[in-house]
Amino acid sequence: MSSASLVVLAIGLVPCLLAIALRVNAILLFVSVVGGNLLAWSFAADAAIVLQSIMGGGDSVMVSRLILQFIPVMMMLLLARKTAGKNSAILHIVPIMFVCALLLVYSLEIVPASLANDFKNTETGHQFAQARNIIIGAAVISQLLLIWSTHRPERSHKKHGKHKA
């Protein structure tokens, strides 16, 4: 396995394993991945100016995009531990895997083209690149199914209106 494949797989696997081990709610992780992607593409130029003054040379836009993509994810992993209940944690495993695949899809758009191409030139990378739209759809659908199956409104048995005794 090439070093490019190892780096790319680490981008997807490390957050996935941490989220499962820490019992992070998949819905919260999904929001952090999508929010990180919005930050990465909306504020990268501004963040790159700050990074340029700190780092000097280099590709500060790419680095700022990666930082903006991963800060919400890492913060969610740290702050949302045990948000998936013990009884429902098993329901979160597949959605977490789809969210981490989505994180990998977004990250491949940010990393240097040489790294992304090295990964896409492997058989696994080629299949992954071809399944991009399926991964995005599966991540969204799995989150919606998880929301619908785990977040039901409480039904109260209170009487309607006021009754005098």
C-alpha positions in Angstrom: 0.0 0.0 0.0 1.4 3.4 -1.0 2.1 6.2 1.5 -0.6 8.3 -0.2 -3.2 5.5 0.4 -2.1 5.3 4.1 -2.4 9.1 4.6 -5.8 9.2 2.9 -7.1 6.2 4.8 -5.9 7.7 8.1 -7.9 10.8 7.3 -11.0 8.7 7.1 -10.3 6.0 9.7 -9.0 7.9 12.6 -12.1 10.1 13.1 -14.3 7.0 12.5 -12.6 4.9 15.1 -12.5 7.8 17.6 -16.2 8.6 17.1 -17.2 4.9 17.6 -15.0 4.5 20.6 -16.1 7.7 22.2 -19.8 7.1 21.4 -20.3 10.3 19.6 -23.7 11.0 18.1 -23.4 10.5 14.3 -25.8 13.4 13.7 -23.5 15.8 15.6 -20.5 14.5 13.8 -22.3 15.0 10.4 -23.1 18.6 11.3 -19.4 19.2 12.2 -18.2 17.6 8.9 -20.6 19.6 6.8 -19.9 22.8 8.8 -16.2 22.3 8.5 -16.6 22.0 4.7 -18.5 25.2 4.6 -15.8 26.9 6.7 -13.1 25.5 4.6 -14.5 26.9 1.3 -15.9 30.1 2.7 -13.0 31.4 4.9 -9.9 29.7 3.5 -8.6 32.9 1.8 -8.9 34.9 5.0 -7.4 32.2 7.1 -4.6 31.8 4.5 -3.6 35.4 5.0 -3.2 34.8 8.7 -1.3 31.5 8.1 0.9 33.2 5.5 2.1 35.7 8.1 2.8 32.9 10.6 4.2 30.2 8.4 5.8 32.2 5.7 5.9 30.3 2.3 4.0 27.2 1.4 0.5 26.5 0.3 -1.3 28.4 3.0 -4.7 28.1 1.3 -4.6 24.3 1.3 -3.4 24.2 4.9 -6.0 26.7 6.1 -8.8 24.6 4.3 -7.6 21.4 6.0 -7.5 23.2 9.4 -10.9 24.7 8.9 -12.3 21.3 7.8 -10.9 19.4 10.7 -11.3 21.8 13.7 -15.0 21.3 14.0 -14.6 17.6 13.7 -11.9 17.4 16.3 -13.9 19.7 18.6 -17.0 17.6 18.2 -15.0 14.4 19.0 -13.7 16.0 22.2 -16.9 17.7 23.3 -19.6 15.3 22.3 -18.3 12.1 24.0 -21.0 9.7 25.1 -23.8 11.6 23.3 -24.9 8.4 21.6 -26.7 6.5 24.4 -25.5 3.1 25.4 -28.7 1.4 24.0 -28.6 3.3 20.7 -24.8 3.4 20.1 -25.1 0.5 17.7 -27.5 2.5 15.5 -24.8 5.2 15.1 -22.0 2.9 13.8 -23.1 2.8 10.1 -24.0 6.5 9.9 -20.6 7.3 11.5 -18.9 5.3 8.8 -20.7 7.2 6.1 -19.9 10.5 7.7 -16.2 9.6 7.8 -16.4 8.6 4.2 -17.9 12.0 3.5 -15.1 13.6 5.4 -12.7 11.7 3.2 -14.5 12.9 0.0 -14.3 16.5 1.2 -10.6 16.1 2.2 -9.7 14.7 -1.2 -10.9 18.0 -2.7 -8.5 19.9 -0.4 -5.3 17.9 -0.2 -2.6 18.4 -2.9 -3.5 17.1 -6.3 -0.5 14.7 -6.3 -1.7 13.0 -3.1 -5.3 12.8 -4.3 -4.2 11.4 -7.7 -1.8 8.9 -6.1 -4.8 7.6 -4.1 -7.2 7.7 -7.0 -4.7 5.7 -9.1 -5.0 2.7 -6.7 -7.9 0.3 -7.2 -9.5 1.3 -3.9 -9.1 5.0 -4.7 -10.6 4.6 -8.1 -13.6 2.9 -6.8 -13.9 5.5 -4.0 -13.7 8.3 -6.5 -16.4 6.7 -8.7 -18.7 6.3 -5.6 -18.4 10.0 -4.6 -22.0 10.9 -5.2 -23.3 7.6 -3.7 -21.2 8.4 -0.5 -22.7 11.9 -0.2 -26.2 10.6 -0.7 -25.7 7.7 1.7 -24.3 10.0 4.4 -27.3 12.3 4.1 -29.9 9.5 4.0 -28.3 7.6 6.9 -28.4 10.8 9.0 -32.1 11.4 8.2 -32.9 7.8 9.0 -31.0 8.1 12.3 -32.9 11.3 13.2 -36.3 9.7 12.4 -35.6 6.5 14.3 -34.0 8.0 17.4 -35.5 11.4 17.9 -39.2 11.0 18.4 -41.2 13.8 20.1 -42.4 12.9 23.6 -46.1 12.4 23.8 -47.6 13.8 26.9 -50.7 12.5 28.4 -51.8 15.8 29.8 -55.4 16.8 29.5 -56.3 19.5 27.0 -57.6 22.7 28.6 -58.2 23.6 32.2 -60.6 21.6 34.3 -61.9 22.9 37.6 -62.5 20.4 40.3 
